[in-house]
Every structure is written in C-alpha cells, then in structure tokens.
Amino acid sequence: MDLEEAKEFKERCTQCAAVSWGLTDEGKYYCTSCHNVTERSKEVINTGAIPNTKIQAISRGLKRKRKLEKGWDWYVCEGFQQILYQQAEALKTLGVGPELKNEVLHNFWKRYLQKSKQAYCKNPVYTSGRKATVLEDNPSHSDWDSEPDLLSDFSCRSFVESGTDSQPDGCPQKPFPISKASQSETASICSGSLDGVEYSLRKEKGIVKMTVPRTLAFCYLSLLWQRETITLSDLLRFVEEGHIPYINAFQHFPEEMKLYGRDKGIFAIESWPAYEDIYKKIIEIAKFLDLPRFPDITEDCYLHPNILCMKYLMEVNLPDEMNDLTCQVVKMTGIGEVDFLTFDPIAKMAKTVKYDVQAVAVIVVVLKLLFLLDDNLEWTLSNIAEKYNEKNKEDKPWFDFRKWYQVMKRSVDEKKQKWEEARAKYLWKSEKPLYHSSIDRAVVYKRREMVVSLQKQFSTLVDSAPTVEKKSPSSFQFNWTEGDSARTCFHGHGLQGILKKKGQSMTTKNSLYWLSTQKFCRRKRASLGKKLLVE
C-alpha cells in the first residue's frame, strides 16, 4: 500500500465523504477513514522499461454506482402511491377482489390527485408557480374511466428502470415524469424527494394533505364501496398484525427512491392508527373527493347489523338463540334500513355508520334486556341455570352467565397479555435507515450494520429468534369448539332460564332495562335532609 501514490486521487468517499485514499496490493483505491474499497483502480505500467510513462487511472463502473446512490427524481405523491399499491396488494392477499385495486382505489386516488391539483389539471402545483386550475369542463379530464391507470399494474414499474430512457409498452402513465437524477440540480439537499420541503410547508385552504394514516382511509373507502367483508376494526387489526403495510412502509420503496431529510417527517410513523382518528379521516377524504352515494348496504351484505351481530355472537361465545333477539332490536330501532346504513358523502350531514361498533352495541342492548346487568339479576339467573344444568345433564344446557363471564375473562386476559407483549417487543426501527441529509448516510448505515450485527450475536447467545413469526390472518380472534373442557362453548346453550312464556310468545323474565338510580338518589337526598334537620 502506498499513500503517496494515492494523493492524486481527489474524489470523495461514497461512504464517509472523506478525501483520504490509499492503494491496496491489487492497485485499487481504499478509504483510510472507513476502509471502503472502490471499483476505481490505478493501473501501473512498468516504469523501468519506460521511465517517462505517466501513471493512468481507469474507471470501472463508478458512474453507475454514483447514479444509483444519487437516486431518481420523485415526488411525495408518488411515495404515497407506492404505499397505496402495497396496501392494495396486501388486501388482495387477504382475499379482497382485484377490482378494488384496479378500479375503485385507482379512481379514488386519481380523483384525489386532481382535487389536490397535483395531476390531471392544467398547471399542477409542482410544475408551475401559478395556481392550478382543474379541468372540470373537459370530460376527458373529469371522467374517471377516461384517465390512465395509476395503480393497476406496478409490475410494469412505475419508475424508470436504471439505464433505460423509456417505459415498456402498456405501462401506466405517471402523473409526474420520473427522470434520472444523477446530475439533476433540482433535487433538494434537504429531502430525497423533489418536493419534500415544499410539501411539508404547504398549507392551502380546502386542500387535504396526504399522510400515511390517510392511506388507510383510502383503503377503507375502497372496501366500503366494494362492500367487502372487512370492517374498520378488522383493517386496523390487520395493520397491527403486520398483514397490511403501515409502520415503516417506506422501506419497501424501490432502492432508487432515496428518502431522507423532510421525507422522514412525511413517511415515518411512530404510533399505531386509532379507530376514531381514521374514522374522521374517512369522512374528511370522502367529502373532499366529493364522492357520490356509495352502493346500498342491504340485508345480504356483510356490513348489515344482522350478519355482523351473528358473527360477533360467535366471536364472544354467546348462545345462537340470541340472534333472533338482535334481529328484533335491529328491526324495531330501524338501524337496519338501507338509507340509514348506506354512506352518502354529499348528503347534508355526511357520516358513515360504524358498522362494527353498532353491531356490538346491539348485542350489549340484548344482554341488558335479558340480564339487566345491575350486578344482581345476572347472578340470580346464573344460580337458577347452574342448578338446572346439574339436575338435567342429558338435556340442552341453560345459558349460565357467571360461567360464561369466567371463561371469557380468562380468554380475554390471555389475549390482552399476548397483545401487550407483542407491542412491547415490536421493533420500531426500520430495516432501511433514515437520515437527515445525504452527508449523514454513511454514518447512519454504518451504525445500523453494527446494531444488526450485535442483535444477531446476542440472539445467538440467548438462543432466541431475532424476529417474531407473523400470525395467519383471520376474521375471528377467538375459536370456540365443542368438547373443550378448558374453554366451554356456549353456542348451543338455551335461554329457557331467562325467558318465560306469555301467551303465544316468549318474553324476558327481566321487566326492567334502565337501572333505578333515580330512586337511589331520591332516598339518599331524603335521608341526608333528615340528618340535616336533626342536626
């Protein structure tokens, strides 16, 4: 190795940006700071035979490597488009029809790009300083079916492949042209995307800025339009179980999409999605997109309360006979009507029904009708059911509320403990490190390699797997089977101990519904008044 002969090489190191080179025995340059060996080599010709020959340096693919490290020009909206594509593919894996990605989500996203003036308008916000005007009068720009496909086929590569200047035939046209940025002067030093800084500072009245949580709102709107068998709570649970990309979704971006600086604040998520927050964003986006009335939610749809109540009764291990009572409650309250259930964003009071919450609420109402749930009647009825079951072991068992409560509490506590452990063990750090600027890249990657190496060594020492195996996706969180002594199944139990015959029909033994708290308050006030008078 000769440090003197390497002084004429003035390029900065691609790893640590230092200018301190040495020569290996093979004649290649290496950085004395981080020991990175480049593909650039120094060809030495025999100076003994030709004394005045100059030493020449040759390049072996250094331009290509620099081009890869620089990355391509890309916009923030294309990053969100990539996340939406990943989520749509994940939903397809979960059993959702392909038309959700190719038609519904595609149209919603295209509509958003137009409404937010990022594409499909005369002057997109990032291509001109003037305010963009949406082409509402031109059918070719406003009609959803006439626009090019954005999400239907990412296998065509929505980004230009390295070393090619044109897209393959049949690939969807992008809202912004993707250009190779090896020598681009427009790329910001503060972000990997071209508009990362501008996007983070953009605050225009009436414009809904895209965020990672809002990608879930887009997904749910698409599911609701298709009337798929996934509720909002199911969607968020699949996200937390890792079946749908959300946390660190940016790490699946193509390698050429460099992400750093302001991009970190846009795409990095450090909390789980909350039900109420996503619900509000669903309403917000639907109104912003000015979507028409959604397809009707009829009695044969999964989201109808009759079907969801049946599903949740099985989930929480309640008797099948309760389904008749839930259907009666739905009919009497009118919450099963089509106009009540169908989402209409352009209505005066735009709101979508929380289908899963509503179904659970109906079951709670039925339980209250049957047992009052005043911490007294339910235990009295449980004593009656327990005595009957002991005397009539061959007959159909009566539903025992106390026993059901004990079984469910044990199962729920076990599930909750596993859930808390999974959250505590979750690795928030992404496999693809984030850094504040391109200068910090080498240091961040070096630290990340050291952390990964230490984790592997430690896991080997403690004989534990470094990653937790993913659960198989399921619509049910609990599984109840007949004959399991540890986990009694109550699906086939009867309600005879709770109902009584009245004429030709059955009615509940409990004649109350609301707790008589008002009487208690009156008695307490009366006794307090007497006490004050005595004193």
Sequence and secondary structure as in RCSB ss.txt:
>XXXX:A:sequence
MDLEEAKEFKERCTQCAAVSWGLTDEGKYYCTSCHNVTERSKEVINTGAIPNTKIQAISRGLKRKRKLEKGWDWY
VCEGFQQILYQQAEALKTLGVGPELKNEVLHNFWKRYLQKSKQAYCKNPVYTSGRKATVLEDNPSHSDWDSEPDL
LSDFSCRSFVESGTDSQPDGCPQKPFPISKASQSETASICSGSLDGVEYSLRKEKGIVKMTVPRTLAFCYLSLLW
QRETITLSDLLRFVEEGHIPYINAFQHFPEEMKLYGRDKGIFAIESWPAYEDIYKKIIEIAKFLDLPRFPDITED
CYLHPNILCMKYLMEVNLPDEMNDLTCQVVKMTGIGEVDFLTFDPIAKMAKTVKYDVQAVAVIVVVLKLLFLLDD
NLEWTLSNIAEKYNEKNKEDKPWFDFRKWYQVMKRSVDEKKQKWEEARAKYLWKSEKPLYHSSIDRAVVYKRREM
VVSLQKQFSTLVDSAPTVEKKSPSSFQFNWTEGDSARTCFHGHGLQGILKKKGQSMTTKNSLYWLSTQKFCRRKR
ASLGKKLLVE
>XXXX:A:secstr
  TTTTTT     TTT    EEE TTSEEEETTT  EEEEEEE   TTTSTT   EEE SSHHHHHHHHH B   
HHHHHHHHHHHHHHHHHHTT  THIIIIIIHHHHHHHHHHTTSSSBSS TTT SS   B  S HHHH GGGS  S
SS GGG SS  TT SS  TT    SS   B SS SSS TTBSSTTHHHHHH   TT     HHHHHHHHHHHHHH
HT S  HHHHHHHHHTTSS  TTGGGGS TTS   BHHHHHH   S   HHHHHHHHHHHHHHHT        TT
STTSHHHHHHHHHHHTT  TTHHHHHHHHHHHHTTTSHHHHS  TTSTT     HHHHHHHHHHHHHHHHHTTSS
SHHHHHHHHHHHHHHH SSS  B  HHHHHHHHHHHHHHHHHHHHHHHHH   S SS   SSGGGHHHHHHHHHH
HHHHHHHHHHHHT  SS       S S    TT SSS   TT B TTTEEEETTEEEES    S  HHHHHHHHH
HHHHHHHHH 
